[in-house]
Amino acid sequence: MFRIGEFSVLSSVSISMLRHYDKIGLLVPDHVDQFTGYRYYSSEQLVRANQIVALRSMGFGLKEIESIQRKVSSEEELQFLLQSNLAIKKQEMETLLMQIRRIEEALHDAGKNEYGLSIAVKTFPARKVVCLREKIRNFSEEGRLWVKLNEECSRQTIKFSALCSAITVQHGRNHNENEIDTEVQLTVESLMEDSRCLKFREVPESKVASITVQGGYSKLADINVYIARWIEQNGYEIAGNVFCIYHRSPKNETDENHFITEVCFPIQVRDVTEGVSTDNPV
C-alpha cells in the first residue's frame, strides 16, 4: 500500500488532484485510516491512475473518463469511443484552422478596402415570396421592377409577412445582349395563385456568405468580386444564385445611397481532395 504522497509520485498525479478524484469518486483510495484520515492506495490502482492521465492528455473531461471507466468493458468499445473522439477533435481542428485562415485574410485585407472583417457565414431561413422576374440592361434599372412589383401587389391586396424583406435574385447575365435576368421578391404570409405578372413560391433555407453595406448599385460589382475571392480562399464554393436583401430598400427609400443591402452568396463546403462538394446544394 502507498500513502498519498508516494502514490502521487508514482502516478504523476498531484496530491490535490488525487484528493479531488477521491471527492468525485473517480479514484477512491483503497483504504482510509479511520483514526488518522490518511489515504492509502494499492499498486493495482496505478493502472487506473495511468489511464486517467492518458485520457486527460487526449482531451477527455473527468466526467467522460468516469463514464469510460464505469461503462466501457471491452477493447472494441474503447476503440470505438476513441475513434469517435478522434473525429470530433479533427473537426475542431478544421474549424480552428478555418478561423486562423480568416484572421490571416482579415490581416491581409486590413486597410486595403472597406469590406474587411465584414463577411459572415450564416443560414438564411426559408421564406414565402411573391416575385416578379424580368431582364434589365443594368443594375440601376432594377428600381423599375420594384415599382411594378409594388403596384401589382397593391392591386391584388397581397398580405406581406410581419417583417417583410425585399430581395433581389440575379439569375444570370446575357453578355451578348447585355441583359441581366433579375427577380425581385417580397416575403408574404401565405402563397396565392400566380397571376400574369406575379409568381408565388417557397424558397428553401440556404447557407450563405454575406456582407452588409450602405450605398447604391455601383458598389455591387466590387463587392461581388470580393466575396467570390473570399469564398474560394476559405474552402467553399458557390451553390446557387446570388441574392441581395434590402434592409433599407427601393420599397421605402428613393435615394440609393441610403440603401442598406446584404449581399448573399449561397455556399457549400468544397472537398478539395475529391473535387466534389460535401454539402447538398442550398
N, C-alpha and C positions, 0 to 999 in steps of 0.2 A: 504493500500500500504506500502511496505517496501523499505527503502533505501538499497543500495547495501551492506553496511556493515551488516545491520540487516539480510538481505536475506542470506548473506554468513554464518552467524552463524546458522540460522535456517536450511539451506540446507546442511551444512558441505562441501560447495564448496568454495574454496578460492576466494578472490576478483579478483586476477589476472586471475584465470580460468574463472570466470563469465565474465570478460571483453573479454577474448579470445572467449568464447562461443558466446558472442554478435557479435564479429567481424566476425566469420564464419557462423553466422546465426543459430546456434544450440539452443541457449536460449536467445532470444532477450527481453530486458526489456519491460514491459507493457507500460511504459511511460518514456520519457526522457524530462526533463525540458529544453526548448529551450534557456533559459537565463543562467542557471547555469550549464547545462550539466549533472546534477545529474540523475542517473538511478533509476527507481522505478519498483519494481516487485510486482505482485499480489500474494495473498495466493494460488490461483489456480496453479500458476507456480511452487509451491513447489512439486506438483505431478510430473511434467516433470523433475525438477531438481533431484528428488529422483530416477526416472527411469534412468537418465543419470549416477548417481553414481552407481546404481545397475549393469547396463550393463557394465560399465567400470571395475567393480570388477570381472566380468565374462570374461574379456579379449577382449571385443569388442572395436574397434577403433572408433574415433569420427565420421569418415565418415560413418562407419557401423551404428552407433547409429542414425545419422541424417537420414539415409535411412530407418531404422526401424520406427522411429517416423513419417516419412513422408509417408511411403508406407503400413506399417502393420496396418490393420484396424479391425482385429478380434483376438479373443483369440486363435483360431485354427491356424492362420497364425503365431502368436507369438510362439506357442508351436512347430510348425514345424521348425521355424528358430532356436529356442533353441536346439532342437534335433539335427539339422544339425551341429550347433556349438559344441555341446557336442561330437559328433562323431569325429570332427576334433581335439578337444582337447585330446580325448582318443588316437587318432593316434599319435599326437605329444608326448604324454606321453610315449607311447610304444617305439617310436623312441628314446626318451631321455633315457629310461631305457636300451634299447639296447646299446646305446653309453656308458652308465655307465658300463654295463657288459663288454664291450670291453676294456674300460680303466682298469677295475679291472683285466681282463685277461692279459693285457699287463704288468701291475704291477707285477702280479704273475709270469709271464714268464721272467721278466727283468733279464738279466744276465745268465739265465739258458740255453738258446740256441741262435743260430744266427738268428732265424727266427722271433723273437719278433717284433711287430709293422709292420709286412710285409704283412699280409693278407688283401686283398682288395676285396670288393664285387662290381662287375661291370657287364656290359652287353657286351657280345662278339657278334659282328654283324653277320648276315647271310653271307654265303660265298659259292662260286662255287669252287669245288675242283676236281682235278684228284688224284686218290688214288690207292694204292697197299696194299693188305692185305694178310699176311701170319702168320704162327705160328713160334715163335722163342723160343730158350731154355733159354735165359737170356737177360737182357736189352742191354748189350754191343753188342749183335748180331744185334741190330736194324740198325747199320751202313750199314750192307749188304743190307737191304731193301732200304735204301736211294740211294745206288749206283745203284741198279736195277731200281728204280723209275726214277732216273735222266737219265739213259741210254735209257729207253723206251720213256721218254718224248722227248729226243733229236732225237730219231729215227722217232718219229711221228710229229716233229716240232710243238709242242704244245706251244701256246702263254700264258704266265703267266700274272697274274694281275700286275698292276704297282707297288704295294707294296706286293710282293709275300711273303706269310707266309708258313713256313714249320711246319707241325703239325703232332703229333703222337697221335693216339687214342688207348687206351687199352680196348679191348672188353671183356677181361676176361682171367682167367688163369685156366688151367687144372693141378691141383696139382698132380694128379696121374701120368700123363705123363710128368710133369714138362714143360709144354708148355704155352707160353704167346701169346694169339691171338692179333696181333698187326697190326695196319693200319697206313701207312704214307701217308700224304696228302700235296699237293702243291696247292695254290689258283691260279685259272685261270680266264681269261677274259670271256670265254664262254664255255658252255658244248659241248662235242663232243660225237661221237659214242663210246661205250665201245669196248675195244679190249680184247684179251685173258688175258693179264696181268693187264691192266689198266681199272679202272671204273671211271665214271664221275657222280657227283651228286651235288645237292644244299643242304647245311646244314643250318638249321634254326637258327635264333638268340637264344642265350642262356644266362641266368643269371648264373654267376659263382663266386665262391670264389677262388681267385688266389693268388699265391705267386711267385715272380720272383727271381731266384737265379743264381749264376755263379758256374759252375762246371760240373762234369761228372755224369754218370748214378748212381754212388754209393750213391749219395745224395738222390735219388728219394724215396727210401724206408722210410727213416726218415721223409722226407717232407710229404709223403702221410699220415703217421700216425699223424703228427702234424695237418695237415689241417682237417683230418677226426674228430679229437677230437674237434677242434675249431668249426666245423660245428655243431656238437651235442650240444656243450655248448652254442651256440648262436642262438638256436631256428630254425635251418634249418635241412634239410635232403638232402641226395644226390639224384639227379634226372636225372642221365644219366651217360654215360661212361666218365671216367677221360680222359682228353687230355692235351698234352703239346704243347706249341707254342715255337719254337726255334727262338729267336730274333738274336742269332748268332748260326748257326745250322750246322749239318753234311753236309748240302748242300754246305757250303762255308768255313767250318772250320774243320781241321783234328784232332786237339787236343781237346779232350772232356773237358779238364779243362778250356778251354776258351769259352765253350758254355754259352750262356745266355738263360735260359729256364724259361718260365712262365707255372707253373703247374696249371691247371684249373679243378675244381670240379663243374660240373653243380649242382645247388641247387634250392630248393624251400622252402618256409616257412612251418614249421611243426606246425600243430594245435595240441597242447599238450592236449587240453580238449577233443577233439573228436577222436584223433588218426588218423586223415586224413589230407592230405595236403590242403592248401588253395590256392595254385597256380597250374596252369596247368603245366605238365612236360615240361621241356625245352629241 
